[in-house]
Amino acid sequence: MNKKLATKLKLWDEIHTEYLTNLYSENATNTTFFEDLVAICKNQQDLHKVMTWLIKHHYDNGNRLPDMLIEKVIINCQNINNWEAKLHLLQIMPHIKLSEVSMLTFEPFIRNCLADKNKFVRAWAYNGLYELTKYIPELKHELKFICEKAMETESAAIKSKVRKILLTINKRNS
């Protein structure tokens, strides 16, 4: 484990992203940075938020991680409790390629996120379930049912996201 990196991760105040942006800029080209990051955070829940933020930032900048590395993150997603870390994972889902193994782990994670207390996590969980239909087409009918139910029960912010998903599903069926 890279103790120097672990120490730097723990120094983040969990508010100001400038610290993380600088940490990313200093380390993103290091070939072991993300491997070390994932290894450190595997058993340290207090660092899940910073790890997922850095990974999301990497994808937001048009970069990718090796499939095997992102699979390690996905396989360990059931251990993530921080709502922001969950949100980061759900937000990168459209940009990653899932293997059969990671799909088996990510599907229950997404379903659990549909019932999360945080409305942002729930909204992105609907999108995550939509993304899963690209791998598991049989989920499309269930997704449509779940989204229609959400239109009756969820807040306006979530309904907006769900409405877009329903429009996309209907376009794909046309």
C-alpha positions in Angstrom: 0.0 0.0 0.0 1.2 3.5 -0.8 1.2 5.1 2.6 2.3 8.5 1.2 -0.8 8.6 -1.0 -3.1 7.4 1.8 -1.8 10.2 4.0 -2.5 12.7 1.2 -6.1 11.3 0.8 -6.8 11.7 4.5 -5.7 15.4 4.4 -8.7 16.3 2.3 -11.2 18.4 4.2 -14.1 16.8 2.2 -15.3 20.2 1.1 -12.9 22.0 -1.1 -12.2 20.1 -4.4 -9.2 22.3 -5.3 -7.1 20.1 -3.1 -8.3 17.0 -5.0 -7.9 18.7 -8.4 -4.3 19.4 -7.5 -3.7 15.9 -6.2 -5.1 14.5 -9.4 -3.0 16.8 -11.6 0.2 15.8 -9.7 -0.5 12.1 -9.9 -2.8 11.2 -12.8 0.1 10.4 -15.1 1.7 8.1 -12.6 1.1 4.6 -13.8 0.2 3.2 -10.4 -1.8 6.1 -9.0 -5.2 4.6 -9.6 -4.1 1.1 -8.7 -2.8 2.5 -5.4 -5.9 4.5 -4.9 -8.2 1.5 -5.3 -6.0 -0.7 -3.1 -5.9 1.9 -0.3 -9.7 2.4 -0.4 -10.7 -1.3 -0.6 -10.8 -1.6 3.2 -11.0 2.1 4.2 -14.6 3.3 4.0 -13.6 6.8 5.1 -11.8 7.2 1.8 -14.5 6.0 -0.6 -15.7 9.5 -1.2 -12.3 10.8 -2.2 -11.5 7.7 -4.3 -14.7 7.9 -6.3 -14.3 11.6 -6.7 -10.9 11.2 -8.2 -12.1 8.4 -10.5 -15.1 10.4 -11.6 -12.8 13.4 -12.2 -10.6 11.2 -14.4 -13.6 10.2 -16.5 -15.0 13.7 -16.6 -11.7 14.8 -18.2 -12.2 12.3 -21.0 -9.9 9.6 -19.6 -10.6 6.0 -18.9 -9.3 3.4 -16.5 -8.3 -0.1 -17.5 -11.4 -2.4 -17.4 -9.8 -4.7 -14.8 -9.2 -1.8 -12.4 -12.7 -0.3 -12.7 -14.0 -3.8 -12.2 -12.2 -4.0 -8.8 -14.0 -0.8 -7.8 -17.4 -2.1 -9.0 -17.0 -5.5 -7.3 -16.4 -3.7 -4.0 -19.3 -1.2 -4.4 -21.5 -3.1 -2.0 -19.2 -1.9 0.8 -19.7 1.8 -0.1 -22.0 3.6 2.3 -21.2 7.3 1.7 -24.0 8.8 -0.5 -21.5 10.9 -2.5 -19.3 7.9 -3.3 -22.5 6.0 -4.5 -23.4 9.0 -6.6 -19.9 9.2 -8.2 -20.1 5.5 -9.2 -23.6 5.9 -10.6 -22.5 9.0 -12.6 -19.5 7.2 -14.2 -21.6 4.2 -15.2 -22.4 5.4 -18.7 -18.6 5.7 -19.4 -17.5 2.3 -18.2 -17.7 -1.2 -19.7 -19.2 -3.8 -17.4 -18.1 -7.4 -17.4 -20.5 -10.3 -16.5 -18.8 -10.4 -13.0 -19.2 -6.6 -12.4 -22.8 -6.7 -13.7 -23.7 -9.3 -11.0 -22.4 -6.9 -8.4 -23.5 -3.6 -9.8 -27.1 -4.6 -10.4 -27.9 -5.2 -6.7 -25.9 -2.0 -5.8 -28.1 0.0 -8.2 -31.3 -1.6 -6.9 -30.3 -0.7 -3.3 -29.6 2.9 -4.5 -33.1 3.2 -5.8 -34.2 3.1 -2.1 -31.4 5.4 -0.8 -32.4 8.3 1.5 -30.5 10.8 -0.8 -32.6 12.0 -3.8 -29.5 12.5 -6.0 -28.5 8.9 -5.5 -32.0 7.7 -6.3 -32.2 9.8 -9.4 -28.9 8.5 -10.7 -29.9 4.9 -9.7 -32.8 5.1 -12.2 -30.2 6.1 -14.8 -28.0 3.3 -13.7 -30.8 0.8 -14.1 -31.3 2.2 -17.6 -27.6 1.7 -18.4 -27.9 -1.9 -17.2 -30.6 -2.5 -19.9 -27.8 -2.1 -22.5 -26.2 -5.2 -21.0 -29.4 -7.0 -19.9 -32.2 -6.1 -22.3 -34.7 -8.2 -20.4 -34.6 -5.5 -17.7 -36.2 -3.0 -20.0 -39.8 -3.9 -19.1 -39.1 -3.9 -15.4 -37.3 -0.5 -15.7 -40.3 1.0 -17.5 -42.6 -0.3 -14.7 -40.2 1.1 -12.0 -40.0 4.4 -13.8 -43.7 4.7 -14.2 -44.1 4.0 -10.5 -41.5 6.6 -9.7 -43.5 9.2 -11.6 -46.2 8.7 -9.0 -44.1 8.6 -5.9 -40.8 10.5 -6.3 -40.0 14.2 -5.9 -40.0 16.6 -8.9 -36.2 16.5 -9.2 -36.2 12.7 -9.6 -39.3 12.8 -11.9 -37.3 15.0 -14.3 -34.5 12.4 -14.6 -37.1 9.5 -14.8 -39.1 11.3 -17.5 -36.0 11.5 -19.6 -35.3 7.8 -19.2 -38.9 7.0 -20.1 -38.6 9.1 -23.3 -35.4 7.3 -24.2 -37.0 3.9 -23.6 -40.0 4.8 -25.8 -37.7 6.1 -28.6 -35.7 2.8 -28.5 -39.0 0.9 -28.8 -40.2 2.9 -31.8 
